[in-house]
Amino acid sequence: MATIYDIAKLAGVSPATVSRALNQKCQVKEETRKKILEIAEELNYSPNYLARSLKKKKTFTIALIISDVTNPFFTTLARGVEDKASSQGFNAIFCNTDESPAKEKEYIDLMLRRRVDGLVIASCSTGDTLRDLKEKEVPVVLVDRRIENFEGDLVVGDSKEGAYELTRHLIEVHNFREIAMITGPTIISTSKDRIAGYQRALQEAGLPIRSEWIMTGSYKEDFGYKIATRFFSEKKKLPQAVFAGNNLIAIGIVRAARERGIKIPEDLALVTFDDLEAASLLYPFLTVAKQPAYTMGSLATQFLLERIEGGEIREKREVVLKPEIIVRRSCGCRGEEDGF
């Protein structure tokens, strides 16, 4: 089995230089790094992670705790986490909480027992468990969701702005005055922010905020279907448009509308968050606030790895990524995908 000493001999450099190159340290010239990596590949070099772990007292493993692995948004985010971790010589363990604070705590406890070096979390809790992690000096980075009074790094999308722009589009472009909203639980920051952005657009347009038209509970497709079914059955008059808190809710709304012969957008306009495969292939094509899920995962992991490596970073870092509004057929506009 090849060692760094074998690589060093062939490359004509010291073992320390080989180590720095393999661990992507910046002190190695690019030409030298390339030569070392080519030799390592030729020798089929595999680092001894056990020895590395014992020496540095790390497991070179991180955990990603997300709320719903079936949600394509989190699938894409997880890929960003995995790719960034792998590029730095770390493994990633994925945990799915099903939006359960109790399950989230169980996974955190399990990951601590497995001695992971740090965690990236899209939390569904109020944050008590995360404060415990700080006391234990375990690095944590929040992704997608905020937690009040959390003192640590954070990478999220701008839910307020995305919701504001989507709602404003419905009002200003289509002159809709009656817009309902179906979104996730209000304990989660993304739900609160999207409601706030939606309400801001209504207020600026001088439109009333009708509490009975703001329905909250879950980011699941079944929730969107259940609420839309009940809403369609109970209301004698439909609103002109519905804002769905995420694309799974939107899919549930479309399913309920089809069962009742309600046409989108002719009878009911629809906008939502997240532009992912399920949303893009669904007809009518959905008008969305597209979030950079992969970038969220990658950047959150970079922040975490920098904390694990113990650099000179002291202040907490917060990145808010802007969504992109993509206008398609579901709001009543005619887009390129319709052939116009």
Contacts in CASP RR format, 6 or more apart in sequence:
PFRMAT RR
TARGET T0000
AUTHOR 0000-0000-0000
METHOD contacts of the structure
MODEL  1
MATIYDIAKLAGVSPATVSRALNQKCQVKEETRKKILEIAEELNYSPNYL
ARSLKKKKTFTIALIISDVTNPFFTTLARGVEDKASSQGFNAIFCNTDES
PAKEKEYIDLMLRRRVDGLVIASCSTGDTLRDLKEKEVPVVLVDRRIENF
EGDLVVGDSKEGAYELTRHLIEVHNFREIAMITGPTIISTSKDRIAGYQR
ALQEAGLPIRSEWIMTGSYKEDFGYKIATRFFSEKKKLPQAVFAGNNLIA
IGIVRAARERGIKIPEDLALVTFDDLEAASLLYPFLTVAKQPAYTMGSLA
TQFLLERIEGGEIREKREVVLKPEIIVRRSCGCRGEEDGF
1 46 0 8 1.000
2 40 0 8 1.000
2 43 0 8 1.000
2 44 0 8 1.000
2 45 0 8 1.000
2 46 0 8 1.000
3 45 0 8 1.000
4 15 0 8 1.000
4 18 0 8 1.000
4 19 0 8 1.000
4 22 0 8 1.000
4 45 0 8 1.000
5 15 0 8 1.000
6 43 0 8 1.000
6 45 0 8 1.000
7 18 0 8 1.000
7 36 0 8 1.000
7 39 0 8 1.000
7 40 0 8 1.000
7 43 0 8 1.000
7 45 0 8 1.000
8 14 0 8 1.000
8 15 0 8 1.000
8 17 0 8 1.000
8 18 0 8 1.000
10 39 0 8 1.000
10 43 0 8 1.000
11 17 0 8 1.000
11 18 0 8 1.000
11 32 0 8 1.000
11 35 0 8 1.000
11 36 0 8 1.000
11 39 0 8 1.000
13 32 0 8 1.000
13 36 0 8 1.000
17 28 0 8 1.000
17 32 0 8 1.000
17 36 0 8 1.000
18 36 0 8 1.000
18 40 0 8 1.000
20 27 0 8 1.000
20 28 0 8 1.000
21 28 0 8 1.000
21 32 0 8 1.000
21 33 0 8 1.000
21 36 0 8 1.000
21 37 0 8 1.000
22 36 0 8 1.000
22 37 0 8 1.000
22 40 0 8 1.000
22 47 0 8 1.000
23 89 0 8 1.000
24 87 0 8 1.000
24 88 0 8 1.000
28 36 0 8 1.000
49 60 0 8 1.000
52 58 0 8 1.000
52 60 0 8 1.000
53 59 0 8 1.000
53 60 0 8 1.000
58 117 0 8 1.000
58 308 0 8 1.000
59 114 0 8 1.000
59 115 0 8 1.000
59 116 0 8 1.000
59 117 0 8 1.000
60 89 0 8 1.000
60 90 0 8 1.000
60 91 0 8 1.000
60 117 0 8 1.000
61 90 0 8 1.000
61 91 0 8 1.000
61 92 0 8 1.000
61 93 0 8 1.000
61 114 0 8 1.000
61 115 0 8 1.000
61 116 0 8 1.000
61 117 0 8 1.000
62 81 0 8 1.000
62 85 0 8 1.000
62 90 0 8 1.000
62 91 0 8 1.000
62 92 0 8 1.000
62 93 0 8 1.000
62 116 0 8 1.000
62 117 0 8 1.000
62 118 0 8 1.000
62 119 0 8 1.000
62 120 0 8 1.000
62 301 0 8 1.000
62 304 0 8 1.000
62 305 0 8 1.000
62 308 0 8 1.000
63 92 0 8 1.000
63 93 0 8 1.000
63 94 0 8 1.000
63 95 0 8 1.000
63 107 0 8 1.000
63 111 0 8 1.000
63 116 0 8 1.000
63 118 0 8 1.000
63 119 0 8 1.000
63 120 0 8 1.000
64 78 0 8 1.000
64 81 0 8 1.000
64 92 0 8 1.000
64 93 0 8 1.000
64 94 0 8 1.000
64 95 0 8 1.000
64 119 0 8 1.000
64 120 0 8 1.000
64 121 0 8 1.000
65 95 0 8 1.000
65 97 0 8 1.000
65 104 0 8 1.000
65 107 0 8 1.000
65 108 0 8 1.000
65 111 0 8 1.000
65 119 0 8 1.000
65 120 0 8 1.000
65 121 0 8 1.000
65 122 0 8 1.000
65 123 0 8 1.000
66 74 0 8 1.000
66 77 0 8 1.000
66 78 0 8 1.000
66 94 0 8 1.000
66 95 0 8 1.000
66 96 0 8 1.000
66 97 0 8 1.000
66 122 0 8 1.000
67 74 0 8 1.000
67 96 0 8 1.000
67 97 0 8 1.000
67 98 0 8 1.000
67 99 0 8 1.000
67 122 0 8 1.000
67 124 0 8 1.000
67 219 0 8 1.000
68 74 0 8 1.000
68 96 0 8 1.000
68 98 0 8 1.000
68 99 0 8 1.000
68 219 0 8 1.000
68 220 0 8 1.000
69 75 0 8 1.000
69 78 0 8 1.000
69 94 0 8 1.000
69 96 0 8 1.000
71 219 0 8 1.000
71 246 0 8 1.000
71 248 0 8 1.000
72 247 0 8 1.000
72 274 0 8 1.000
72 276 0 8 1.000
72 277 0 8 1.000
72 278 0 8 1.000
73 246 0 8 1.000
73 247 0 8 1.000
73 274 0 8 1.000
73 276 0 8 1.000
73 291 0 8 1.000
73 293 0 8 1.000
74 122 0 8 1.000
74 293 0 8 1.000
76 276 0 8 1.000
76 293 0 8 1.000
76 294 0 8 1.000
77 122 0 8 1.000
77 143 0 8 1.000
77 144 0 8 1.000
77 293 0 8 1.000
77 294 0 8 1.000
77 296 0 8 1.000
77 297 0 8 1.000
78 92 0 8 1.000
78 94 0 8 1.000
78 297 0 8 1.000
79 294 0 8 1.000
80 294 0 8 1.000
80 295 0 8 1.000
80 296 0 8 1.000
80 297 0 8 1.000
80 298 0 8 1.000
80 301 0 8 1.000
81 92 0 8 1.000
81 120 0 8 1.000
81 297 0 8 1.000
81 298 0 8 1.000
81 300 0 8 1.000
81 301 0 8 1.000
82 92 0 8 1.000
83 298 0 8 1.000
84 297 0 8 1.000
84 298 0 8 1.000
84 301 0 8 1.000
84 302 0 8 1.000
84 305 0 8 1.000
85 91 0 8 1.000
85 92 0 8 1.000
85 301 0 8 1.000
85 305 0 8 1.000
86 92 0 8 1.000
88 305 0 8 1.000
90 117 0 8 1.000
90 305 0 8 1.000
92 301 0 8 1.000
93 111 0 8 1.000
93 114 0 8 1.000
93 116 0 8 1.000
95 107 0 8 1.000
95 110 0 8 1.000
95 111 0 8 1.000
97 103 0 8 1.000
97 104 0 8 1.000
97 107 0 8 1.000
97 124 0 8 1.000
99 124 0 8 1.000
99 185 0 8 1.000
99 218 0 8 1.000
99 219 0 8 1.000
100 124 0 8 1.000
101 124 0 8 1.000
101 125 0 8 1.000
101 126 0 8 1.000
101 129 0 8 1.000
104 121 0 8 1.000
104 123 0 8 1.000
104 124 0 8 1.000
104 125 0 8 1.000
104 129 0 8 1.000
105 125 0 8 1.000
105 129 0 8 1.000
108 119 0 8 1.000
108 121 0 8 1.000
108 129 0 8 1.000
108 133 0 8 1.000
111 118 0 8 1.000
111 119 0 8 1.000
112 133 0 8 1.000
112 136 0 8 1.000
112 138 0 8 1.000
117 139 0 8 1.000
117 308 0 8 1.000
118 138 0 8 1.000
118 139 0 8 1.000
118 140 0 8 1.000
118 304 0 8 1.000
118 307 0 8 1.000
118 308 0 8 1.000
119 133 0 8 1.000
119 138 0 8 1.000
119 139 0 8 1.000
119 140 0 8 1.000
119 141 0 8 1.000
119 304 0 8 1.000
120 140 0 8 1.000
120 141 0 8 1.000
120 142 0 8 1.000
120 143 0 8 1.000
120 297 0 8 1.000
120 300 0 8 1.000
120 301 0 8 1.000
120 304 0 8 1.000
121 130 0 8 1.000
121 140 0 8 1.000
121 141 0 8 1.000
121 142 0 8 1.000
121 143 0 8 1.000
122 142 0 8 1.000
122 143 0 8 1.000
122 144 0 8 1.000
122 145 0 8 1.000
123 130 0 8 1.000
123 142 0 8 1.000
123 145 0 8 1.000
123 147 0 8 1.000
124 145 0 8 1.000
124 185 0 8 1.000
124 187 0 8 1.000
124 188 0 8 1.000
125 147 0 8 1.000
126 147 0 8 1.000
126 148 0 8 1.000
126 187 0 8 1.000
127 147 0 8 1.000
127 148 0 8 1.000
127 150 0 8 1.000
130 140 0 8 1.000
130 142 0 8 1.000
130 147 0 8 1.000
130 150 0 8 1.000
131 150 0 8 1.000
133 140 0 8 1.000
134 140 0 8 1.000
134 151 0 8 1.000
134 152 0 8 1.000
139 304 0 8 1.000
139 307 0 8 1.000
139 308 0 8 1.000
140 152 0 8 1.000
140 304 0 8 1.000
141 152 0 8 1.000
141 153 0 8 1.000
141 154 0 8 1.000
141 155 0 8 1.000
141 300 0 8 1.000
141 301 0 8 1.000
141 303 0 8 1.000
141 304 0 8 1.000
141 307 0 8 1.000
142 150 0 8 1.000
142 152 0 8 1.000
142 153 0 8 1.000
142 154 0 8 1.000
142 155 0 8 1.000
142 156 0 8 1.000
142 300 0 8 1.000
143 154 0 8 1.000
143 155 0 8 1.000
143 156 0 8 1.000
143 296 0 8 1.000
143 297 0 8 1.000
143 300 0 8 1.000
144 155 0 8 1.000
144 156 0 8 1.000
144 157 0 8 1.000
144 190 0 8 1.000
144 296 0 8 1.000
145 156 0 8 1.000
145 188 0 8 1.000
145 189 0 8 1.000
145 190 0 8 1.000
146 154 0 8 1.000
146 156 0 8 1.000
146 189 0 8 1.000
147 189 0 8 1.000
151 316 0 8 1.000
152 316 0 8 1.000
152 317 0 8 1.000
153 300 0 8 1.000
153 303 0 8 1.000
153 304 0 8 1.000
153 307 0 8 1.000
153 316 0 8 1.000
153 317 0 8 1.000
153 318 0 8 1.000
154 316 0 8 1.000
154 317 0 8 1.000
154 318 0 8 1.000
154 319 0 8 1.000
155 296 0 8 1.000
155 297 0 8 1.000
155 299 0 8 1.000
155 300 0 8 1.000
155 303 0 8 1.000
155 318 0 8 1.000
155 319 0 8 1.000
155 321 0 8 1.000
156 189 0 8 1.000
156 190 0 8 1.000
156 296 0 8 1.000
156 319 0 8 1.000
156 320 0 8 1.000
156 321 0 8 1.000
157 291 0 8 1.000
157 292 0 8 1.000
157 296 0 8 1.000
157 320 0 8 1.000
157 321 0 8 1.000
157 322 0 8 1.000
157 323 0 8 1.000
158 320 0 8 1.000
158 321 0 8 1.000
158 322 0 8 1.000
158 323 0 8 1.000
159 189 0 8 1.000
159 190 0 8 1.000
159 193 0 8 1.000
159 194 0 8 1.000
159 197 0 8 1.000
159 273 0 8 1.000
159 323 0 8 1.000
160 193 0 8 1.000
160 194 0 8 1.000
160 196 0 8 1.000
160 197 0 8 1.000
160 200 0 8 1.000
161 197 0 8 1.000
161 322 0 8 1.000
161 323 0 8 1.000
162 194 0 8 1.000
162 197 0 8 1.000
162 273 0 8 1.000
162 289 0 8 1.000
162 323 0 8 1.000
162 325 0 8 1.000
163 193 0 8 1.000
163 194 0 8 1.000
163 195 0 8 1.000
163 196 0 8 1.000
163 197 0 8 1.000
163 198 0 8 1.000
163 201 0 8 1.000
163 243 0 8 1.000
163 273 0 8 1.000
163 289 0 8 1.000
164 197 0 8 1.000
164 198 0 8 1.000
164 200 0 8 1.000
164 201 0 8 1.000
165 289 0 8 1.000
165 323 0 8 1.000
165 325 0 8 1.000
166 198 0 8 1.000
166 243 0 8 1.000
166 271 0 8 1.000
166 272 0 8 1.000
166 273 0 8 1.000
166 287 0 8 1.000
166 288 0 8 1.000
166 289 0 8 1.000
166 325 0 8 1.000
167 179 0 8 1.000
167 197 0 8 1.000
167 198 0 8 1.000
167 201 0 8 1.000
167 202 0 8 1.000
167 243 0 8 1.000
167 271 0 8 1.000
168 201 0 8 1.000
168 204 0 8 1.000
168 205 0 8 1.000
169 271 0 8 1.000
169 287 0 8 1.000
169 325 0 8 1.000
169 327 0 8 1.000
169 331 0 8 1.000
170 176 0 8 1.000
170 179 0 8 1.000
170 240 0 8 1.000
170 241 0 8 1.000
170 243 0 8 1.000
170 269 0 8 1.000
170 271 0 8 1.000
170 331 0 8 1.000
171 177 0 8 1.000
171 179 0 8 1.000
171 201 0 8 1.000
171 202 0 8 1.000
171 205 0 8 1.000
171 207 0 8 1.000
172 205 0 8 1.000
173 331 0 8 1.000
173 333 0 8 1.000
174 240 0 8 1.000
174 241 0 8 1.000
174 269 0 8 1.000
174 331 0 8 1.000
174 332 0 8 1.000
176 240 0 8 1.000
176 241 0 8 1.000
176 269 0 8 1.000
177 207 0 8 1.000
177 240 0 8 1.000
178 213 0 8 1.000
178 239 0 8 1.000
178 240 0 8 1.000
178 241 0 8 1.000
179 198 0 8 1.000
179 202 0 8 1.000
179 207 0 8 1.000
179 213 0 8 1.000
179 239 0 8 1.000
179 240 0 8 1.000
179 241 0 8 1.000
179 242 0 8 1.000
179 243 0 8 1.000
180 213 0 8 1.000
180 214 0 8 1.000
180 215 0 8 1.000
180 231 0 8 1.000
180 239 0 8 1.000
180 241 0 8 1.000
180 242 0 8 1.000
180 243 0 8 1.000
181 194 0 8 1.000
181 195 0 8 1.000
181 198 0 8 1.000
181 213 0 8 1.000
181 214 0 8 1.000
181 215 0 8 1.000
181 242 0 8 1.000
181 243 0 8 1.000
181 245 0 8 1.000
182 215 0 8 1.000
182 216 0 8 1.000
182 223 0 8 1.000
182 224 0 8 1.000
182 227 0 8 1.000
182 228 0 8 1.000
182 231 0 8 1.000
182 242 0 8 1.000
182 243 0 8 1.000
182 244 0 8 1.000
182 245 0 8 1.000
182 249 0 8 1.000
182 253 0 8 1.000
183 191 0 8 1.000
183 194 0 8 1.000
183 195 0 8 1.000
183 214 0 8 1.000
183 215 0 8 1.000
183 216 0 8 1.000
183 217 0 8 1.000
183 219 0 8 1.000
183 243 0 8 1.000
183 244 0 8 1.000
183 245 0 8 1.000
183 246 0 8 1.000
183 249 0 8 1.000
184 190 0 8 1.000
184 191 0 8 1.000
184 216 0 8 1.000
184 217 0 8 1.000
184 218 0 8 1.000
184 219 0 8 1.000
184 223 0 8 1.000
184 245 0 8 1.000
184 246 0 8 1.000
184 249 0 8 1.000
185 191 0 8 1.000
185 216 0 8 1.000
185 217 0 8 1.000
185 218 0 8 1.000
185 219 0 8 1.000
186 192 0 8 1.000
186 195 0 8 1.000
186 216 0 8 1.000
186 217 0 8 1.000
188 219 0 8 1.000
191 216 0 8 1.000
191 217 0 8 1.000
191 245 0 8 1.000
194 243 0 8 1.000
194 245 0 8 1.000
194 273 0 8 1.000
195 214 0 8 1.000
195 216 0 8 1.000
198 214 0 8 1.000
198 243 0 8 1.000
199 209 0 8 1.000
202 208 0 8 1.000
202 209 0 8 1.000
203 209 0 8 1.000
213 239 0 8 1.000
215 227 0 8 1.000
215 231 0 8 1.000
217 223 0 8 1.000
218 224 0 8 1.000
219 245 0 8 1.000
219 246 0 8 1.000
219 248 0 8 1.000
219 249 0 8 1.000
220 248 0 8 1.000
220 249 0 8 1.000
221 248 0 8 1.000
221 249 0 8 1.000
221 251 0 8 1.000
221 252 0 8 1.000
221 255 0 8 1.000
222 252 0 8 1.000
223 249 0 8 1.000
224 244 0 8 1.000
224 248 0 8 1.000
224 249 0 8 1.000
224 252 0 8 1.000
224 253 0 8 1.000
224 256 0 8 1.000
225 252 0 8 1.000
225 253 0 8 1.000
225 255 0 8 1.000
225 256 0 8 1.000
228 242 0 8 1.000
228 252 0 8 1.000
228 253 0 8 1.000
228 256 0 8 1.000
228 257 0 8 1.000
229 256 0 8 1.000
229 259 0 8 1.000
229 260 0 8 1.000
232 238 0 8 1.000
232 256 0 8 1.000
232 257 0 8 1.000
232 260 0 8 1.000
232 262 0 8 1.000
233 260 0 8 1.000
238 262 0 8 1.000
238 267 0 8 1.000
238 268 0 8 1.000
239 268 0 8 1.000
240 268 0 8 1.000
240 269 0 8 1.000
241 268 0 8 1.000
241 269 0 8 1.000
241 270 0 8 1.000
241 271 0 8 1.000
241 331 0 8 1.000
242 253 0 8 1.000
242 268 0 8 1.000
242 269 0 8 1.000
242 270 0 8 1.000
242 271 0 8 1.000
243 271 0 8 1.000
243 272 0 8 1.000
244 250 0 8 1.000
244 253 0 8 1.000
244 270 0 8 1.000
244 271 0 8 1.000
244 272 0 8 1.000
244 273 0 8 1.000
245 272 0 8 1.000
245 273 0 8 1.000
246 272 0 8 1.000
246 273 0 8 1.000
246 274 0 8 1.000
247 272 0 8 1.000
247 273 0 8 1.000
247 274 0 8 1.000
247 275 0 8 1.000
247 276 0 8 1.000
247 278 0 8 1.000
247 279 0 8 1.000
247 286 0 8 1.000
247 288 0 8 1.000
248 278 0 8 1.000
249 272 0 8 1.000
250 270 0 8 1.000
250 272 0 8 1.000
250 279 0 8 1.000
250 282 0 8 1.000
250 286 0 8 1.000
250 330 0 8 1.000
251 278 0 8 1.000
251 279 0 8 1.000
251 282 0 8 1.000
253 270 0 8 1.000
254 264 0 8 1.000
254 270 0 8 1.000
254 282 0 8 1.000
257 263 0 8 1.000
257 264 0 8 1.000
257 267 0 8 1.000
257 268 0 8 1.000
261 267 0 8 1.000
262 268 0 8 1.000
264 270 0 8 1.000
264 284 0 8 1.000
264 330 0 8 1.000
265 284 0 8 1.000
265 329 0 8 1.000
265 330 0 8 1.000
265 331 0 8 1.000
265 332 0 8 1.000
269 330 0 8 1.000
269 331 0 8 1.000
269 332 0 8 1.000
270 284 0 8 1.000
270 286 0 8 1.000
270 287 0 8 1.000
270 330 0 8 1.000
270 331 0 8 1.000
271 286 0 8 1.000
271 287 0 8 1.000
271 288 0 8 1.000
271 289 0 8 1.000
271 330 0 8 1.000
271 331 0 8 1.000
272 279 0 8 1.000
272 286 0 8 1.000
272 287 0 8 1.000
272 288 0 8 1.000
272 289 0 8 1.000
272 330 0 8 1.000
273 288 0 8 1.000
273 289 0 8 1.000
273 291 0 8 1.000
273 323 0 8 1.000
274 288 0 8 1.000
274 289 0 8 1.000
274 290 0 8 1.000
274 291 0 8 1.000
274 293 0 8 1.000
275 286 0 8 1.000
275 288 0 8 1.000
275 289 0 8 1.000
275 290 0 8 1.000
275 291 0 8 1.000
275 324 0 8 1.000
275 326 0 8 1.000
276 293 0 8 1.000
279 286 0 8 1.000
279 288 0 8 1.000
280 286 0 8 1.000
283 329 0 8 1.000
284 328 0 8 1.000
284 329 0 8 1.000
284 330 0 8 1.000
285 328 0 8 1.000
285 329 0 8 1.000
285 330 0 8 1.000
285 335 0 8 1.000
285 337 0 8 1.000
285 338 0 8 1.000
286 328 0 8 1.000
286 329 0 8 1.000
286 330 0 8 1.000
287 325 0 8 1.000
287 326 0 8 1.000
287 327 0 8 1.000
287 328 0 8 1.000
287 329 0 8 1.000
287 330 0 8 1.000
287 331 0 8 1.000
287 332 0 8 1.000
287 333 0 8 1.000
288 325 0 8 1.000
288 326 0 8 1.000
288 328 0 8 1.000
289 323 0 8 1.000
289 324 0 8 1.000
289 325 0 8 1.000
289 326 0 8 1.000
290 323 0 8 1.000
290 324 0 8 1.000
290 325 0 8 1.000
290 326 0 8 1.000
291 321 0 8 1.000
291 323 0 8 1.000
292 321 0 8 1.000
292 323 0 8 1.000
295 321 0 8 1.000
296 321 0 8 1.000
299 319 0 8 1.000
303 317 0 8 1.000
306 313 0 8 1.000
307 313 0 8 1.000
327 333 0 8 1.000
327 335 0 8 1.000
328 335 0 8 1.000
328 337 0 8 1.000
329 335 0 8 1.000
329 337 0 8 1.000
329 338 0 8 1.000
334 340 0 8 1.000
END
